Amino acid sequence: MSDLSLDELSHRIRGRELTPAELVERCLARVREREDSIHAWAYLAANEALARAKSLTEELASGGPRSALHGIPFAVKDIYDTAGMPTEWGTPVHRGRVPSSDAKIVASLTSMGAIVLGKTHTTAYAYYDPAPTRNPHNLAHTPGGSSSGSAAAVADGMVPFALGSQTQGSVLRPASFCGICGLKPTFGGLPTDGVMPFSPTLDHPGLFTRTAGDMLLPWQALKGVSSSSEVPRSLGLPKWPIDGSLESAMEEGFGQCVERLRAGGYSTDPVSLPESFAKLPKTIQVVMRYEAARIHGDDLRKHGSEVGAKLAELLEDGLTIEESAYNQARGDLDEARADFAALTEKCSIWATPSALGPAPHGLETTGDPRCNAPFTALGVPSISLPFGKAANGLPLGLQLTAPAGGEDLLLAAAQRCEDVLG
């Protein structure tokens, strides 16, 4: 299955060469083979998925497909509500929580004939307390967080695509660490109804696929748009990350990546960052901590560090932030967003590293989101795609970013970069 593109799987199902039931069986076989090593799944909905696949197989035999996603299995990060299935947010505090309805994006996908294969592990409350998931490329390394299970499940060939979410770097960083494609769309581009809130100013649903080419199918299905005929051939290169240097493996690898893109026909333009960007790292923390504390503060008061040691520390800090500081941070975000919009009028696609380096060793950390968090705060669409590997064999990711609402342009650029980088 993992040798076939998402478009090819869809084509075979619609051409009656492959049934939804057969595809689900193949996915479940891969899960049975690898789950004891990867630990991607918080809840595997094997029986539900097979029953759904059988129904969709019969539906296809008696009529046409609902959409290009008809019969395609997908994984759901365990902060998305799923009717009749556990949604526990990666924490014992909410163990046994079973919603009565689906999150809006899950309902949209299933109405198009996609099949929920199960719920994937997330860090506690989608923050930093790690999940049990391991990196398929090396089990001794983190897959990243907080969308740990979704990224690993796609990377290991257990499922063709998956839902994740990002408040700082929780789609793009795991995609980079696991050597797959991750898309964080424009703020508000996908609905958050039925998704656990953490910081409503920063929360973004997101998608994982194996490749940038694969990303077109679920994105176009969800948004009802066609691909862009315009393919950007110029990339802006800002000094990145804003507040820190890259690890040597990424610094060297990213430089080589840029040279390969230039050789493939891209022109590159240096980008001077405005003063408003220097405030972003601190601003993000103020906004996120203030909002998270007011949403999850009751859980902290009731359960203490049981919510997660790292989360408890964040919530305690967030409760001390004054409203005036929060309002100032929101104003700083508005200024930076306006500056980004002005900068991208000249060069619409920026290219930056997706992470500081390859996936760190150990499972105590999920990595550093500083390469991704500023773009999350700006509310603009970003995508990560693999461009190579470090000397230790772990993947490295290229991050592309476009102006708000520019997903069609971004996906066109990602596909072309993917072709150039091979």
N, C-alpha and C positions, 0 to 999 in steps of 0.2 A: 504493500500500500504506500509506503513512504517513498517509493520510486516514482509515484504518479503525482502530477500536479493536481491541485484542487479543481482546476478547470477540466482536467482529463477525467477525474473521478465523476464530476457532474455530467460530463458528456457520456460516459459509459452507462451511468444510471438512466439518463434520459433516453439512451439508445437501446436500453434493455440488455446490455452486455454484462451488467453488474446490478444486483438488486440491493436495496437498502439493507435487507437482512444479512446478505453476504458481507457487506462492508462493515456493519456493526460487529459481526462475528470475527472479522479480521482484526478489528480494533481491540476487541476483548481478548483475543488470543495474544496480541502483543502486550496488553496489560498483564495478563496472567504470566507471561514470560519474564517481564521486567519489573513489575511493581515492587517485589520484595527488595529490589536494589534501589529503585528510584524514589518510592514513597510519594508519588504525585497526587494520590487520590484521598480525599477526606471521606468521600462516599461514592462508590461505584454503583451506578443505577443499571446493572446488567439486565435484570428482568424487565424493568420498565423500558429500557432502550430496545430490547429485542421485541417486545410486544408492539411498541411504536413502529419499529422497522417493518414488522410483518404487516401491520395495517397500511403503512405507506407503500409497501410493495404491492399489496392488493389494489390500492388506490391507483397506482401507476398503471397496473395491468388493465384497469377498467376505464382509464381516462388519461389525461396529460399530467405532467408534473406541476406542482404548485409554483415552483420557481427553480432557479438554477441550484438552489440549496436543497432541493427535495432529496431526502434520504441521506444527507451528509451529517455524520455525528460531530458534536462539538462538546467541549468541556467548559464548565462554568466555575469561576472563582467563588470561593465559599463566603463571599459577602453579598452575592446576588441572591435574592429570594427565589426559591423554586418550590412550587406547590407540591406538597406531599413528600418533599425531600429535606433532610437536615440543612439548615443554613446557620452555622454556629460561629462564624466570624473568627475562626482559629483560636478560640478561647474557651476554657472550661466554664467560664461564667455564663455562657449561653448554650451549654451542652443540652441537647434535646429540643432545641428551638426548631420547629417545623412550620414554615409559613403556609398560608392557605391559598396564596396566589403567587404568580410569577412576577419577577421584575419585568418592567416594560420591554426592555431589550430582549430578554429571554422569550417573552411572549411573542414578540415580533418574529424572532428567528424560528420558533416552533410553528407559528402560523404559516411560514413559508416552506415547511416540511423538513426543517433541520431537526436533529434528534439529540436531546441531552444525554450524553454518555455518563455524566456524573458531576460531582463537585470536587474541585481541586483545592489542595492545601493553600492557605494563606498564612502569613505571619499574623500574630494576634492583633485583632482590630486593624489589620492592614498597616501595622507600624513595624517596628524593628525587632521585636521578640521573634526569633526564627521559627519557621515551620520545619518539619522533619525531612523535607524534600532535598534530594541530592542532584548535583549536576550530572547529566547523562554523559558528558565528555570525560569526567573524572569524578568519581563518587566521593572523593575526599575534599571536593570544592563546593562552595555554595552555588545554587542556581540563580541567586539574587532574590530580592523580595520587593514588594510584598506578594506579587503574583507568582510565587515560587512554583506551585504545582502546575499551573496553566502553561508556563513557559517550558517546564521540563517535559510535560506530557506531549506537547507539540514537537519539541526537539527530539524526543525519543521515538517518534512515530506511533504513539498510542492513539492519536486523534488528529484530524486534519487541521482544525482551527480551534481557538479557545478564547474565552472572554477573560480579560484582566481589568485592572484599574490603576490609576496613577494619581497620587497627590503630590509626590515629589519626582520619583523616578521609577515607579513600580511596574511599568510596562517596558520602557526602553532599556533599563539596566538589565533585567532578566533576559530580554531578547538578546542583548549583546553578550552576556555571559554564556548563554545557551546556544549561540550561533544560529538564531532564527530571525524572523522579521517581527517587529512590534510596532503598532500604530497607536499613537495618542492623538485623537482628533482635536479640532477646535473646541474650546470650552463651550458646552451646551450642544455640541454637534451630535452627541448620542445621549439619550435620556438617562437620568440617574434615579428615576422612580423605582423603588424597590431595591435599591442598592444602599448598603450601610453607609451613612454619611460620616466623614471624618473632618474635613474642612471644606464646606460647600463652595468657598471661593476658589478652591484649588482642585477639587475632585473631578476626575475625568474617567469615564469608561474607556476601555481600549481593547484591541484585538491582537492575537498572535496567529501567524501562519508560518509555514516553513520558508517562504520566499516572498519577495515584493510582488512578483507576478500573481501569487496565490492571494495576496491581500485584496486584489481588485474584486474578487467574487463576493465575499461577505460585505465589503464596504458598499459596493454598488447595490447589492440586494437590500441592505438596510437603509440606504439613502435614496435609492431610486434614481441614480445618476449614471451617466455613461462616462467612459474614460476621456481624458483630455486629448485633443489633437495637438496641442502645443507641448513640446518637450524642451524644458529649459536647458540651455547649454552654457550657462554661466553660474558659478558658485561663489558666494561670499564666504570669506575665511576670517572670522573674528578670532581674537586671542581667547582661548577657551581651555579650561573653565575659568570663570570670573575670579574665583577666590582660591587659587591653588594650582599646582603644577601636575602634569601627568606622570604616571609611572613610565619608566624608560621603554618598556615593551610597547605601550600605546603611543608614546611620542615618536618612536622610530617607525612603528607600523603605520600610524596615521600619515606621517610624512611620505612614506612609500605609496600609500593609498592615493594621496593627492597627486603624486607624480603619475600614477597609472591613469587617473581620471584626466589629467592634462593630455597624456599621450592618446587617450581615447577621444579627444576632441573638445573637452571642457576648457573654458577659460576660467581663471580664478581672480577674484578681486579681494584685497585686504579690506577688512571692515574695522573702523575705529569705533569703539563702543562709547556711548554717551555716559555722562556722569551718573545718570539715573540708574544705570545697570550696576554700578558699584554697590548700591544699597540693596540690591535684590536678595543676596543670600540672607542677610539679617531680616529683611522685610518678610520673606517667606516664613521664617521661623516664628515671627510675631503673629502673623495671620493664622498659620496652622495651629500653633499652640493655643491661642486665644479661642479659636472656634472649636477645636477638639475638646478642650476642657469644659466648655459650656454644653457640648453634646453628650460627652461620656463622663462628666464629673460625678454623676450619681452612681455609676458603676464603681468608680474609684472609692467613693465614700462607703459603699456597701461591701466591697470585696477587697479593697486595698491592692497589694501587689499581685493578687491572684489574676488581675487583668493582664499582667505582664510587667516585669520589673522595669523595662525601658519605657513602656507606655505610662506606667504610674509616675515615673519621673517627669515625663513630658506634661502630663495632666496637672501635676502639682505645680509645675512652673507656669503653665498656662493660666491657672486660677489666680496668679499674682499679677498678671498683665492688666494694666488699666485700660479702660475703654478709649481714652485719649490716645494712647500709644497704638492701639489697634486701628483707630480712625486715621492716624498719621500714616501707618503702614499701607492702608488701603489707598490713600492718596498717592503715596510713592509708587504703588503698583500702576495706578492710572497714568502717571507720568511716564513710566518705563514703557507701558504699552503704546502710548502715543509715539514715543521715540522709535520703537521697533517698527511701527507702521510706516513712519517716514523713511527709515533706513532701507526697508525692503521695497520701496518704490523703485529704487535703482537696480537692486539685485535681489530677486524674489526668493531665492533658495540659498540658505546658509548650510555649510558643511562643517561639522564639529565631531569630536570623538563622542561615542555613546557612553563611555565610562572612563574612569581614570586608568584602567588597565584590564587585564583578564580577570576572571572570577577569582576572588581571594581563596586561599587554602582554609579549610575548616568550615564548620557550620555555625559558629558562634556569631558570625556577622553575615549580613546580606549585601555588604558593599556600600559604597558611598554614592549618593544620588546627585552630587553637585554639578555633574555635566548636564543633567536633565532638568533639575528643579527650576532654573530660571525660565525655561520655555514653558513649563507647566504654569508658572505664575503669570506669564504673559498671555496664557490662554490660546496659544497658537499651535497648529498641528505639527507634530514631529514624527519621524519614523526612524527606526534603527534597522540596519541590515548588515549582515556579516561581510567583512572584506578580507579576512585572512586569519592567521593564528599566530599566537606568541610562540616563543621557543619551547615552552612547556606543552604545546599542543592545544591550548585552550583558545576559544574564539575571541576575536576582536570585532567591535561594531562601529559602523559609520552612522552618524546621526544627521539627518537632513531635516530642515525646518523651513516652513513657508508662512506667509501672512495668514491671518485669521480667515477661515473659509476657503483656503487654498489647497484643500486635499487633492483635488483632481490634478493640479500642477505638481504637488508633492509626490503623488503616486507615479506620475509620468516620469519625474526625475529619478525616483527610486528604481523604477524598472530599467531605465537607461543606465544608471550607475551599476546596477546588478549585472547587466549585459557586459558593460565595459570591464568590470572587475572579475567577471567569470565566476 
